[in-house]
Amino acid sequence: MRPFFIAAWLLFSLALSAQPTEKEALSTIRKVTVYLQGAQVSRTAAVALPAGPTALKFTGLSPMLDPESIQVSALGNFTILSVQHQINYMKENEPDAEVKKLQTEIQQLQIKTDREQAALSALEEEERFILANKTLGGEKGWTAEDLKAGADFYRSRLTELRLRKLDISLVVQKLNEDKKRFQNQINELNARQRNVATSEIVVNVSAPAAVSAEFALSYLAPNASWTPSYDVRVQDITKPLALTYKAQVVQNTGENWSNVQLTLSTGNPSLNNTRPELQAWWLRFYEPVAYYGRRERMQTMDSPATMAKESVMSRDEDKAASGPAVEQVERTTTQEFRIAQPYSIAGGTKPVTVVIAQEEVPAFYEYYCVPKLDKTAYLTAGIADWNSYRLLSGEALLFFEGSYVGKTYLNTAETGDTLRLSLGRDESIVVERKREKEFADKQFLGGKITQTTGWNIELRNSKKQAVSIVIEDQYPLSTSEEIEVKLEQSKGAVVNPATGQPLWKLNIAPGKTEKLNFRYSVRYPGKRQLTLE
C-alpha cells in the first residue's frame, strides 16, 4: 500500500505544479484611434513573469469592448498559450482624477464647516450662560450705576455674540453651497460612467524561466466617435479665408483616456464590409390567390422566386447593423489625423474639441442678390476646387471681420466644384426692382391674350471700393402647350432655359450705379385665367 500512496502523492504534486499562477497586470492606455463610430484602444504593460504557466489578468478595461477585436502581442522569452475575455461584475471602474479631486475639495470644506460649527456652539453656550445669570439685585443690592453698567454689559455682549453667530451662519451657508456644487459636479461625472462592471482579458502564458515581459493589447470600444466641424474666418475680402478644421470627440467607453496619443480616422468599423452580391432575378406572372371554405390561403410549392427571396432574407439577417501639430496619413481606404499633443478625454457625453488643421484657403469674394425675393445683397466667399482639402460633412461657424455671422452646414456629398459660404448682409449695396410701366397692359388677338412684363433692376455701390456682384431673377416656365412663354430681353444675362433664370455678373465701381432689365411675354387662351406677377 505504501508505493500506492507515494504514487498518488506524486500525481497530486504534478497536478498542483501544472496549475497556472494567477497574476494581475496593470496596463496603461497609450494610444487611441477614434473612428467616426467606435475607437481602438491600445494599452501597454510591463510584467515580471515567474517560471512555468501563468494566467495573466489585465483588469479595469471597458465593459463594452468587442471581444472579437482583441489583439495581444508581447516581447520576451515565453509563449502565449491563449487569450480569453471575461466580465467582472464585482469590480467597478475607479473614479477618475477629476472626481477624486472634487471629493478632496468636499472633505476640506467639511473640515472648515465643522470648525465653524464648533465656534458657533461655543458662542451659543456663552449666550445661554449670560442669559441664565442676568438677574440683577440680590442680598447685597445694586445701585443705579450698577444696574446701568450691568445692562450695558448684557446688551453689548449679547449684541457681539449674536453678530458673530450671524457671521458664522453665513460662512457655514456658503460652505454648504460650495459642497453642494462640488457634489453636483461629482454626480454629473459619475452619471457619465454608469458602469457596474469591468472587462478583463486573461492571457495564459508559459515561461521556461522567470522573465521580464512587455505586453501590448488593443481592442475596439463602440461607444466613442468624432464629428467634423469648422470655423471659417474672413478678416478682409482682399485676403484668403482662415479655415479651422476641428473634431468633436466624445467617448463613453467606461474608461478615462489620460494623456493618450490621439488619432482620428475617417474609417467606420461598425459598417458592414462585405461586398454586395447580386442574386438571380426571377420573373413570374401574377396569379390571384384562391380561397376555399374558411378562406384559408392555398399552400403552393416553392417557386424559384420564393426560394431566391428566402435566400436574400437569410443574407440580410447575417449583415451587421449599420491647433496642435497634426500628421495627416493617407491610407488605402481612409484618412488619419495623428495629433502630436497628448490629449485627456474623460468618459462622458460632452464632446471635447480637437483642432485638426488650421490653414489659409484662397477664396474669391462676391455679392449675391435675388431682388425678387430679397433686395439685400449678401457677401459670399467662394472656394474653388475645395474637394482637394478632403473635408467631411459637418457644421461650420462663420466669422466676418471678427464678428460671428451665423453657421451653415458643409454637405460634401452635394456641393459642386465651388463651395460658397454666406458671410452676411451688406446694406452698402442698394438694390431696387421695379416693373416697367409701358408693359403693364394685356393685348387681345385671335382669341388669345398676350401679356408682356418687364422689370428694371438698379444697383448702387455706396462702398469705397469696387464690388463684384451676382444678380439672379426668373421668368415663368410653361407647363401646357396652350401657354407660350417667350423671353423678350435679357441683355448681358446668362440664361438657364431649364429653370427660367437669367443671371448677371457685374463689377461696380465705388459710388456708381448699374441698371439691368429683362422682359418676357406670356400668350394663352382668352377664355382661360392665368396669374402672373
C-alpha positions as CSV (number, residue, x, y, z in Angstrom):
1,M,0.0,0.0,0.0
2,R,2.9,2.4,0.7
3,P,4.0,2.6,-3.0
4,F,0.4,3.4,-4.0
5,F,0.3,6.4,-1.6
6,I,3.7,7.6,-2.9
7,A,2.5,7.4,-6.5
8,A,-0.8,9.3,-5.6
9,W,1.2,12.0,-3.8
10,L,3.5,12.5,-6.8
11,L,0.5,12.8,-9.2
12,F,-1.1,15.3,-6.9
13,S,2.1,17.3,-6.7
14,L,2.4,17.3,-10.5
15,A,-1.2,18.4,-10.8
16,L,-0.6,21.3,-8.4
17,S,2.6,22.3,-10.3
18,A,0.6,22.3,-13.6
19,Q,-1.9,24.9,-12.3
20,P,-1.1,28.3,-13.7
21,T,-0.1,31.1,-11.3
22,E,-2.7,33.9,-11.4
23,K,-1.2,37.4,-11.7
24,E,-2.9,40.8,-12.2
25,A,-1.3,43.1,-14.7
26,L,-1.5,46.9,-14.5
27,S,-1.9,48.3,-18.0
28,T,-1.9,51.9,-19.3
29,I,-3.7,53.4,-22.2
30,R,-1.1,54.8,-24.6
31,K,-2.9,55.2,-27.9
32,V,-6.4,55.7,-29.0
33,T,-7.7,55.7,-32.6
34,V,-11.1,57.3,-32.8
35,Y,-13.3,56.4,-35.8
36,L,-16.4,58.1,-37.0
37,Q,-18.1,55.4,-34.9
38,G,-16.0,53.4,-32.4
39,A,-12.4,53.6,-31.1
40,Q,-9.5,51.3,-31.0
41,V,-7.8,51.4,-27.5
42,S,-4.2,50.4,-27.2
43,R,-2.6,49.5,-23.9
44,T,0.8,48.5,-22.7
45,A,2.1,46.7,-19.6
46,A,5.4,45.6,-18.2
47,V,5.1,42.3,-16.2
48,A,7.6,40.1,-14.4
49,L,6.6,36.5,-15.2
50,P,7.6,33.6,-13.0
51,A,8.8,30.3,-14.4
52,G,6.0,28.0,-15.5
53,P,2.4,28.7,-16.5
54,T,0.8,32.0,-15.6
55,A,-2.7,33.3,-16.0
56,L,-2.1,37.0,-16.6
57,K,-5.2,39.1,-15.9
58,F,-5.5,42.6,-17.4
59,T,-8.2,44.4,-15.4
60,G,-10.2,47.6,-15.4
61,L,-11.0,47.5,-19.2
62,S,-14.0,48.9,-20.9
63,P,-17.1,46.7,-20.2
64,M,-18.3,47.4,-23.8
65,L,-15.2,46.2,-25.7
66,D,-15.7,43.9,-28.6
67,P,-14.2,40.5,-27.7
68,E,-13.6,39.6,-31.4
69,S,-11.4,42.7,-31.8
70,I,-8.9,41.8,-29.0
71,Q,-5.3,41.7,-30.1
72,V,-2.4,40.7,-27.8
73,S,1.4,40.8,-28.6
74,A,4.4,40.6,-26.4
75,L,8.2,40.7,-26.1
76,G,10.1,38.1,-24.0
77,N,11.2,34.5,-23.8
78,F,7.8,32.9,-23.2
79,T,4.9,31.5,-25.1
80,I,1.3,32.9,-25.3
81,L,-1.0,29.9,-24.9
82,S,-4.4,31.5,-25.1
83,V,-6.4,34.8,-24.8
84,Q,-9.8,35.0,-23.1
85,H,-12.3,37.7,-22.3
86,Q,-14.5,37.9,-19.3
87,I,-16.7,40.4,-17.4
88,N,-16.0,41.1,-13.7
89,Y,-19.3,42.3,-12.1
90,M,-17.7,42.5,-8.7
91,K,-15.2,45.3,-9.6
92,E,-16.3,48.7,-10.8
93,N,-14.1,51.2,-12.5
94,E,-12.1,53.5,-10.3
95,P,-13.3,57.1,-10.2
96,D,-11.3,59.4,-12.5
97,A,-8.8,62.1,-11.3
98,E,-11.4,64.9,-11.5
99,V,-13.8,63.0,-9.3
100,K,-11.1,62.3,-6.7
101,K,-10.0,66.0,-6.7
102,L,-13.6,67.1,-6.1
103,Q,-14.0,64.6,-3.3
104,T,-10.9,66.0,-1.7
105,E,-12.3,69.5,-2.0
106,I,-15.5,68.4,-0.3
107,Q,-13.5,66.9,2.6
108,Q,-11.6,70.2,3.1
109,L,-14.9,72.1,3.0
110,Q,-16.4,69.7,5.6
111,I,-13.4,70.3,7.9
112,K,-14.0,74.1,7.7
113,T,-17.7,73.6,8.3
114,D,-17.0,71.5,11.4
115,R,-14.7,74.2,12.8
116,E,-17.3,77.0,12.2
117,Q,-20.0,74.8,13.8
118,A,-17.7,74.3,16.9
119,A,-17.2,78.1,17.2
120,L,-20.9,78.6,16.8
121,S,-21.7,76.1,19.6
122,A,-19.3,77.9,21.9
123,L,-21.0,81.2,21.3
124,E,-24.4,79.7,21.9
125,E,-23.2,78.2,25.2
126,E,-21.8,81.6,26.3
127,E,-25.1,83.2,25.3
128,R,-27.1,80.7,27.4
129,F,-24.7,81.3,30.4
130,I,-25.2,85.0,30.3
131,L,-29.0,84.7,29.9
132,A,-29.1,82.3,32.9
133,N,-27.2,84.7,35.1
134,K,-28.6,88.0,34.1
135,T,-30.8,88.5,37.3
136,L,-29.7,91.8,38.9
137,G,-30.1,92.5,42.7
138,G,-29.8,90.0,45.5
139,E,-28.8,90.3,49.1
140,K,-26.1,93.0,48.5
141,G,-28.3,95.2,46.4
142,W,-27.5,97.2,43.3
143,T,-27.1,100.9,42.9
144,A,-28.4,102.7,39.8
145,E,-25.0,102.9,38.4
146,D,-24.5,99.2,38.9
147,L,-27.8,98.4,37.2
148,K,-26.8,100.7,34.2
149,A,-23.4,99.1,33.9
150,G,-24.9,95.6,34.1
151,A,-27.5,96.4,31.5
152,D,-24.8,97.9,29.2
153,F,-22.7,94.8,29.6
154,Y,-25.5,92.4,28.8
155,R,-26.6,94.5,25.8
156,S,-23.1,94.9,24.4
157,R,-22.0,91.3,25.0
158,L,-25.2,89.8,23.6
159,T,-25.1,92.0,20.6
160,E,-21.5,90.9,19.9
161,L,-22.3,87.3,20.4
162,R,-25.3,87.4,18.1
163,L,-23.5,89.3,15.4
164,R,-20.7,86.7,15.5
165,K,-23.2,83.9,15.3
166,L,-24.8,85.6,12.3
167,D,-21.3,85.8,10.6
168,I,-20.6,82.2,11.3
169,S,-24.0,81.1,10.0
170,L,-23.3,83.0,6.7
171,V,-19.9,81.3,6.4
172,V,-21.5,77.9,7.1
173,Q,-24.2,78.6,4.5
174,K,-21.6,79.5,1.9
175,L,-19.6,76.3,2.7
176,N,-22.7,74.2,2.3
177,E,-23.4,75.8,-1.1
178,D,-19.9,75.1,-2.2
179,K,-20.1,71.5,-1.1
180,K,-23.4,71.1,-2.9
181,R,-21.9,72.5,-6.1
182,F,-19.0,70.1,-5.9
183,Q,-21.3,67.2,-5.2
184,N,-23.5,68.0,-8.2
185,Q,-20.4,68.0,-10.4
186,I,-19.4,64.6,-9.0
187,N,-22.9,63.3,-9.7
188,E,-22.7,64.5,-13.3
189,L,-19.3,63.0,-13.8
190,N,-20.4,59.7,-12.3
191,A,-23.6,59.8,-14.4
192,R,-21.4,59.7,-17.5
193,Q,-19.9,56.4,-16.4
194,R,-22.6,54.2,-15.0
195,N,-20.7,51.1,-15.4
196,V,-21.4,48.3,-12.9
197,A,-18.7,46.0,-14.3
198,T,-15.4,46.0,-16.0
199,S,-13.8,43.8,-18.7
200,E,-10.8,41.6,-18.1
201,I,-8.5,40.0,-20.6
202,V,-6.8,36.8,-19.4
203,V,-3.7,35.8,-21.2
204,N,-2.3,32.4,-20.4
205,V,1.5,32.2,-20.9
206,S,4.2,29.7,-20.1
207,A,7.8,30.8,-19.4
208,P,10.8,28.4,-19.1
209,A,12.3,30.7,-16.5
210,A,11.5,34.0,-14.8
211,V,11.5,36.8,-17.3
212,S,10.5,40.4,-17.7
213,A,7.8,40.8,-20.4
214,E,6.3,43.7,-22.3
215,F,2.7,43.3,-23.4
216,A,0.7,45.3,-25.9
217,L,-3.1,44.7,-26.2
218,S,-5.8,46.5,-28.2
219,Y,-9.5,46.3,-28.7
220,L,-12.4,48.1,-30.2
221,A,-14.8,50.0,-27.9
222,P,-18.1,51.0,-29.7
223,N,-19.2,54.0,-27.5
224,A,-16.9,56.6,-29.0
225,S,-17.0,58.8,-32.1
226,W,-15.8,62.1,-33.6
227,T,-17.7,64.6,-35.7
228,P,-16.1,67.1,-38.1
229,S,-16.8,70.8,-37.6
230,Y,-15.3,74.0,-38.9
231,D,-14.6,77.6,-38.1
232,V,-14.4,79.9,-41.2
233,R,-13.0,83.3,-40.6
234,V,-12.7,86.2,-43.0
235,Q,-10.9,89.3,-41.8
236,D,-10.8,91.2,-45.1
237,I,-12.1,90.4,-48.5
238,T,-8.7,91.1,-50.0
239,K,-7.2,88.2,-48.1
240,P,-7.6,84.4,-48.0
241,L,-10.1,83.0,-45.5
242,A,-8.8,81.1,-42.5
243,L,-10.2,77.6,-42.2
244,T,-10.0,75.7,-38.9
245,Y,-10.8,72.0,-39.2
246,K,-12.0,70.6,-35.8
247,A,-13.2,67.4,-34.4
248,Q,-15.8,67.0,-31.7
249,V,-14.7,63.8,-29.9
250,V,-16.9,62.1,-27.4
251,Q,-16.4,58.8,-25.6
252,N,-18.4,56.8,-23.1
253,T,-16.4,53.6,-23.1
254,G,-16.2,53.3,-19.3
255,E,-12.5,54.3,-19.3
256,N,-10.6,57.5,-18.9
257,W,-8.2,58.5,-21.6
258,S,-5.4,60.3,-19.9
259,N,-2.5,61.8,-21.9
260,V,-3.0,59.5,-24.8
261,Q,-1.7,59.7,-28.3
262,L,-4.8,60.5,-30.2
263,T,-5.5,59.6,-33.8
264,L,-8.7,60.5,-35.7
265,S,-9.7,58.2,-38.6
266,T,-12.3,58.6,-41.3
267,G,-13.0,54.9,-41.1
268,N,-16.0,53.3,-39.5
269,P,-15.6,49.7,-38.3
270,S,-19.3,49.4,-37.4
271,L,-20.2,49.3,-41.1
272,N,-20.7,46.0,-42.9
273,N,-17.5,45.4,-45.0
274,T,-18.9,42.5,-47.0
275,R,-19.1,43.3,-50.7
276,P,-22.6,43.1,-52.1
277,E,-23.6,40.2,-54.4
278,L,-26.4,40.1,-57.0
279,Q,-28.8,37.2,-56.7
280,A,-30.8,35.7,-59.6
281,W,-33.8,37.9,-60.6
282,W,-36.7,35.6,-61.2
283,L,-39.8,36.8,-63.1
284,R,-43.2,35.3,-62.7
285,F,-46.8,36.2,-63.7
286,Y,-49.1,37.4,-61.1
287,E,-51.6,34.7,-60.1
288,P,-54.5,35.6,-57.8
289,V,-54.7,33.5,-54.7
290,A,-57.8,31.3,-54.4
291,Y,-59.6,30.9,-51.1
292,Y,-61.9,28.0,-50.1
293,G,-64.1,27.2,-47.1
294,R,-62.8,29.3,-44.2
295,R,-60.9,31.5,-46.7
296,E,-57.6,29.8,-45.8
297,R,-54.9,30.6,-48.3
298,M,-53.8,27.7,-50.5
299,Q,-50.3,26.4,-49.9
300,T,-48.2,26.3,-53.1
301,M,-44.9,24.7,-53.7
302,D,-41.8,26.9,-53.5
303,S,-41.1,28.6,-56.8
304,P,-37.6,29.8,-57.8
305,A,-38.7,33.4,-56.9
306,T,-39.7,32.3,-53.4
307,M,-36.5,30.4,-52.8
308,A,-34.5,33.4,-54.0
309,K,-36.3,35.7,-51.7
310,E,-35.7,33.4,-48.7
311,S,-32.0,33.3,-49.6
312,V,-31.7,37.1,-49.7
313,M,-33.5,37.4,-46.4
314,S,-31.1,35.0,-44.8
315,R,-28.2,37.1,-46.1
316,D,-29.7,40.3,-44.7
317,E,-30.0,38.7,-41.3
318,D,-26.3,38.0,-41.3
319,K,-25.4,41.6,-42.0
320,A,-24.1,43.8,-39.2
321,A,-26.2,46.8,-38.2
322,S,-25.3,49.6,-39.6
323,G,-4.5,73.6,-33.1
324,P,-1.9,71.2,-32.3
325,A,0.6,69.6,-34.8
326,V,-1.2,67.0,-36.8
327,E,0.3,64.4,-39.2
328,Q,-2.1,63.5,-42.0
329,V,-1.7,60.0,-43.2
330,E,-3.4,58.7,-46.4
331,R,-4.3,55.0,-46.1
332,T,-5.8,52.8,-48.8
333,T,-9.4,53.4,-47.9
334,T,-9.3,56.0,-45.1
335,Q,-7.5,59.1,-43.9
336,E,-5.9,59.6,-40.5
337,F,-5.1,62.6,-38.4
338,R,-2.4,61.9,-35.8
339,I,-2.4,64.6,-33.1
340,A,1.0,65.3,-31.8
341,Q,-0.1,66.8,-28.5
342,P,-1.3,64.2,-25.9
343,Y,-5.0,64.5,-25.0
344,S,-7.0,63.6,-22.0
345,I,-10.7,62.8,-22.6
346,A,-12.8,61.6,-19.7
347,G,-15.7,59.3,-20.2
348,G,-18.9,61.1,-20.7
349,T,-21.4,62.6,-23.2
350,K,-19.9,66.1,-23.5
351,P,-17.7,66.4,-26.6
352,V,-14.1,67.6,-26.5
353,T,-12.9,69.9,-29.3
354,V,-9.7,68.8,-31.0
355,V,-8.1,71.1,-33.6
356,I,-7.1,69.1,-36.7
357,A,-5.8,71.7,-39.0
358,Q,-5.6,75.5,-39.5
359,E,-4.7,76.9,-42.9
360,E,-5.3,79.8,-45.2
361,V,-7.5,78.9,-48.2
362,P,-7.6,81.0,-51.4
363,A,-11.1,82.4,-51.9
364,F,-12.9,84.9,-54.1
365,Y,-15.5,87.2,-52.7
366,E,-18.6,88.4,-54.4
367,Y,-22.0,89.7,-53.6
368,Y,-25.2,87.8,-54.4
369,C,-28.7,89.1,-54.6
370,V,-32.1,87.8,-55.7
371,P,-34.2,91.0,-55.8
372,K,-37.4,89.2,-56.5
373,L,-37.2,87.5,-53.0
374,D,-34.9,89.9,-51.1
375,K,-33.4,93.2,-52.2
376,T,-30.5,92.8,-49.8
377,A,-27.0,92.0,-51.2
378,Y,-25.2,89.1,-49.4
379,L,-21.5,88.9,-49.3
380,T,-20.3,85.3,-50.2
381,A,-16.9,83.6,-50.2
382,G,-16.2,81.0,-52.8
383,I,-13.6,78.3,-52.5
384,A,-12.7,76.7,-55.9
385,D,-11.5,73.1,-56.0
386,W,-12.4,72.7,-52.3
387,N,-12.6,68.9,-52.7
388,S,-8.8,68.8,-52.7
389,Y,-8.9,69.7,-49.0
390,R,-10.5,66.3,-48.2
391,L,-13.2,67.8,-45.9
392,L,-16.0,65.8,-44.4
393,S,-19.6,66.9,-44.0
394,G,-20.1,69.0,-40.8
395,E,-21.3,72.2,-39.2
396,A,-19.4,75.4,-39.9
397,L,-19.3,78.6,-37.8
398,L,-18.9,81.8,-39.8
399,F,-16.9,84.8,-38.6
400,F,-16.5,88.0,-40.7
401,E,-14.3,90.9,-39.6
402,G,-14.1,89.4,-36.1
403,S,-17.9,89.1,-35.6
404,Y,-19.9,85.9,-35.6
405,V,-22.4,86.0,-38.5
406,G,-24.0,82.6,-38.2
407,K,-23.5,78.9,-39.1
408,T,-24.0,76.7,-42.1
409,Y,-23.6,73.0,-43.0
410,L,-21.0,71.8,-45.4
411,N,-22.5,68.9,-47.3
412,T,-19.6,67.4,-49.1
413,A,-21.9,64.9,-50.8
414,E,-23.9,67.5,-52.7
415,T,-21.8,70.6,-53.1
416,G,-20.3,71.2,-56.6
417,D,-16.8,72.2,-57.5
418,T,-17.1,75.6,-55.8
419,L,-18.0,75.9,-52.2
420,R,-20.0,79.1,-51.4
421,L,-20.4,80.5,-47.9
422,S,-22.6,83.4,-47.0
423,L,-20.9,86.0,-44.8
424,G,-24.0,88.2,-44.1
425,R,-25.9,91.2,-45.4
426,D,-24.3,94.4,-46.7
427,E,-26.6,97.4,-46.7
428,S,-24.0,99.4,-48.6
429,I,-25.2,97.7,-51.8
430,V,-28.6,99.2,-52.6
431,V,-30.8,97.2,-55.0
432,E,-34.2,98.2,-56.4
433,R,-36.6,96.1,-58.6
434,K,-39.4,97.9,-60.4
435,R,-41.9,96.9,-63.0
436,E,-41.7,98.6,-66.5
437,K,-45.0,100.7,-66.7
438,E,-45.2,100.6,-70.6
439,F,-45.5,96.8,-70.5
440,A,-48.4,96.6,-68.0
441,D,-51.3,96.1,-70.4
442,K,-52.8,93.0,-72.0
443,Q,-53.2,92.5,-75.7
444,F,-56.1,90.5,-77.2
445,L,-55.6,89.0,-80.7
446,G,-57.0,85.9,-82.3
447,G,-58.8,84.7,-79.2
448,K,-55.6,84.8,-77.2
449,I,-54.2,87.1,-74.6
450,T,-50.6,88.3,-74.7
451,Q,-49.2,89.8,-71.5
452,T,-45.8,91.3,-71.5
453,T,-44.0,92.0,-68.3
454,G,-40.7,93.9,-67.9
455,W,-38.6,94.5,-64.8
456,N,-35.9,97.2,-64.2
457,I,-33.2,96.4,-61.7
458,E,-31.0,99.2,-60.3
459,L,-27.9,98.7,-58.2
460,R,-25.9,101.4,-56.4
461,N,-22.5,100.7,-54.8
462,S,-22.1,103.0,-51.8
463,K,-18.9,101.4,-50.7
464,K,-15.4,103.0,-51.1
465,Q,-14.2,100.0,-53.2
466,A,-15.4,98.2,-56.3
467,V,-17.5,95.1,-55.7
468,S,-18.3,92.0,-57.7
469,I,-22.0,91.0,-57.6
470,V,-24.2,88.3,-59.0
471,I,-27.9,89.2,-59.7
472,E,-30.3,86.4,-60.3
473,D,-34.0,86.6,-61.3
474,Q,-36.6,84.5,-63.0
475,Y,-39.3,84.3,-65.6
476,P,-42.1,81.7,-65.7
477,L,-42.0,78.3,-67.5
478,S,-44.9,76.8,-69.3
479,T,-46.5,73.5,-68.3
480,S,-49.0,73.4,-71.2
481,E,-49.0,73.7,-74.9
482,E,-51.7,76.3,-74.6
483,I,-49.3,78.6,-72.7
484,E,-46.5,80.2,-74.7
485,V,-43.7,81.9,-72.8
486,K,-41.0,83.9,-74.5
487,L,-38.1,85.8,-73.0
488,E,-38.1,89.0,-74.9
489,Q,-35.0,90.7,-73.5
490,S,-32.2,89.9,-71.0
491,K,-29.2,91.9,-72.2
492,G,-26.0,90.8,-70.6
493,A,-27.5,87.9,-68.7
494,V,-26.6,84.2,-68.8
495,V,-29.9,82.4,-69.1
496,N,-30.7,78.9,-67.9
497,P,-33.8,78.0,-70.0
498,A,-34.4,74.8,-67.9
499,T,-35.0,76.9,-64.8
500,G,-36.1,80.2,-66.3
501,Q,-33.4,82.1,-64.5
502,P,-31.3,85.0,-66.0
503,L,-28.1,85.7,-64.2
504,W,-25.8,88.8,-64.4
505,K,-22.3,89.1,-63.1
506,L,-21.2,92.7,-62.6
507,N,-18.3,94.7,-61.3
508,I,-19.5,98.0,-59.9
509,A,-17.1,100.9,-59.2
510,P,-17.3,102.8,-55.9
511,G,-20.2,105.3,-55.9
512,K,-21.5,104.0,-59.3
513,T,-25.0,102.8,-60.4
514,E,-25.8,100.0,-62.8
515,K,-29.1,99.3,-64.5
516,L,-30.4,96.0,-65.7
517,N,-33.7,94.9,-67.2
518,F,-35.4,91.8,-68.6
519,R,-38.7,91.3,-70.3
520,Y,-40.9,88.3,-71.0
521,S,-44.3,87.7,-72.7
522,V,-46.9,85.1,-72.0
523,R,-49.6,84.1,-74.6
524,Y,-52.6,82.0,-73.5
525,P,-56.3,81.4,-74.5
526,G,-58.5,84.4,-73.7
527,K,-61.1,82.1,-72.0
528,R,-58.6,80.9,-69.5
529,Q,-57.3,82.6,-66.4
530,L,-53.6,82.9,-65.6
531,T,-52.0,84.7,-62.7
532,L,-48.7,86.4,-63.3
533,E,-46.6,88.8,-61.3
